[in-house]
Amino acid sequence: MSDPMAMKPDSPLQVGDWHYLPEQDKLVQFDAAGKIVLTADLDNLSQKVVNYFIVHAGKLVTKDELLLDVWGIRDVSDGRVTRVIRVLRVALGDDTREPSYIETIPKRGYRFIAPIKVLAPADDNEQDDFTDDEPTAIRRKNNYLLWLTIGLLLIASASLSWVFWPENTSNETAQTIPLLRYQPVTSLDGLEFYHNVSEDERYLLYSYASPDNENVTVLMLEDLQEHRRHQLTESSYSSFGAAFSPDGKQIAYHRYYPDGRCSIRLVQFDNVNFSTENDTELTPCTDKSPSSRLAWSPDSKYVIYSTIGANKQIVLLMKPVQGGAADQLTTPPPSSFGDYAARFSFRGDKIVFIRGTGNHAQLWLLNLANRELTLLVNAIGTLPGNVGWSADDMYVIYPSSPTVISRVEIATGVSSVVAYTDFGTGEVQTLQNGRLYATVGNFAHTNIKEISNALISSENLNQVVFSSNRNESYAAANPIEGGPTAVVSRRSGLPQVWLFSENGVQRQLTFFEKNERIRSLDFAPNGKDIILQLQNELWLLSDTGELTRVPHSDNQTVTAPAWGSTGEYVYYAESINGRWQIARYNVATKKIDAEPYAFDRELYLESYDGKYSFWRDAVSKKFYVKFQDSDILQEVPISFPDNQLWLKFQIKSSGLYFTYLLDDIYYRLKFYDVQSNKIVDVVENQTLTHSQFSVSADEKRIFVLESVRGDFDIAALTLP
């Protein structure tokens, strides 16, 4: 039996957001001045258990091991362990659904997954080895020690009431920013989203997808004072984006039929009897238009909605409620997939809306007096679902990352952080009284599944792989048979790239220290190097974990990075003044070609055997193939639905694999044969819930993503 007293760290440690002090045998948190502001509320037994976890970090610890090594006994109920684990999670601010400290391994035990660093006094002469070739999210141990020594430790923890934001775009000195906690408003099982609260906070509208009928969303109305709930719409169609008119007399919503037809509807609302009547069509919208968030003008005379326009992009239309033609407010550029989520200012003289670009969002301001458009902010790395206004109309409030609420000043375009929050959100609504309502939670938990390629293999393979009780959101098969698979996983806390070898060896390749958004990763032909897209930046990632930034301009939209056939070059699409072109990066020289590789193309791929190349014309939206030994262009008969925003291709010697959107969230995996010029289904009658996939080197197996529906609720907080 182990000595429990020996199961104690003997050095100062950083444990996730906490610091372990061996002389006090405590977990604490510091402020920027180095003062202890929080001590984990643990009794002696709980502290021994967390010490045991720290000493055995990363390893599976069974309940029997804990009972023997910490309690020193065997023949007791393991309920004692469960109770202590619950205490630890509360004290550390951990979440059982997405844990950052203690991961439960069902029927086996626990694993301590928080990152741990040994802290030691820093050498005064130590130099910061942070270079321009490393992303700002990456910090090595010596960097952290240097920051700690000079007293600039930045803490962002759910257990801390005040934090410092590391960037201040207004060039002012650092300011204290509050951590705000959401108060729950709804708590149904399933998804409550597209919320809208009446200005007096009496009534709430939202779309609801129940676990029993998750493919249909119905419109729900709640009386928040009397706690009454009423289902407004039927389940034979889906209802989205409902909004109260400012006078409280009407409700507008978007009805979407199973066959793709859509309609903007108006409902009369009787707030005395808590009832609705006269559900009539205001205007049809373009078939298969994406679900729309609606907005009323302050005088209740107009409704703004989004629909697919003539150029196959999402545009904003303003429709008079009393009749008349709709006015098109926006014409997005070719580099954007369109505009959505418009919001009137409280005075009604301006509109803010979101423009989606492929990998981030832009917030635009429309002055209704002169129709002047102004770009407010590039919200890099996030695609907000909705935004709001401050009470004085001087700022636009938006979620700038999963747990950060920011604002941009209308007059100057300067952005600043308003608050950190204890839950992530993508949709916000603000009221003039300073209250903010948000959809909080997770839309889905994602697993990676390995399935058989019916075109190549007769094996009946369909299994979850690389799974923890965290989110695995990406898998890239190695182009070399037997090579490791690259996986994006949250098993160590934040999203990181891992390598999984066939012999069972797992290796973490990246060590990002903030929530990086990993948009794509693809192996080079050598099966070692990876091209990685983080938000709007491209990085080369070696098999040793070294990161090298592809030096493109920060104000350019970049997308679709791909390796050339020899691995000598990386190609990617960039938008320059709304015009797409293909750039080429030389891996050896670390330089981009002075001239674009090709104009008016928004995608370019080469087969790794060098037999052919494949691209998409940015103007005609047509696809082409060109064989290496021929000058003839072969048009590819691939087309996509107007509402398919994300395209995913994988090129192989015999043809192209790609995902095709069937409806709002379901895809079909297809294959284009370059020799026969025909398209077939890869797996007959099987649908996917994500566009991402990856085909193995021998093409017999395919990694796909499986969504397990999560839980969304509506919650509120008061802005400072």
Beta strands, then each sheet from edge to edge (+ up, - down):
strand 1: 13-15
strand 2: 18-21
strand 3: 26-30
strand 4: 36-39
strand 5: 60-61
strand 6: 102-105
strand 7: 109-112
strand 8: 116-118
strand 9: 162-164
strand 10: 176-180
strand 11: 183-184
strand 12: 191-197
strand 13: 203-209
strand 14: 218-223
strand 15: 228-231
strand 16: 238-244
strand 17: 250-256
strand 18: 262-270
strand 19: 275-285
strand 20: 295-296
strand 21: 302-308
strand 22: 314-320
strand 23: 327-328
strand 24: 338-344
strand 25: 350-356
strand 26: 360-367
strand 27: 372-380
strand 28: 388-389
strand 29: 395-401
strand 30: 404-409
strand 31: 415-421
strand 32: 425-430
strand 33: 435-452
strand 34: 462-465
strand 35: 472-476
strand 36: 485-489
strand 37: 496-500
strand 38: 506-508
strand 39: 518-523
strand 40: 530-534
strand 41: 537-541
strand 42: 547-549
strand 43: 557-563
strand 44: 569-576
strand 45: 579-586
strand 46: 591-592
strand 47: 598-599
strand 48: 601-606
strand 49: 612-617
strand 50: 623-627
strand 51: 633-636
strand 52: 649-651
strand 53: 655-661
strand 54: 667-673
strand 55: 678-681
strand 56: 693-695
strand 57: 701-718
sheet 1: 4+ 3- 2+ 1- 8+
sheet 2: 5+ 7- 6+
sheet 3: 9+ 10- 31- 30+ 29- 28+
sheet 4: 11+ 57- 33+ 32-
sheet 5: 11+ 57- 56+
sheet 6: 11+ 57- 33+ 34-
sheet 7: 12+ 13- 14+ 15-
sheet 8: 16+ 17- 18+ 19-
sheet 9: 20+ 21- 22+ 23-
sheet 10: 24+ 25- 26+ 27-
sheet 11: 35+ 36- 37+ 38-
sheet 12: 39+ 40- 41+ 42-
sheet 13: 43+ 44- 45+ 46-
sheet 14: 43+ 44- 45+ 47-
sheet 15: 48+ 49- 50+ 51-
sheet 16: 52+ 53- 54+ 55-
end
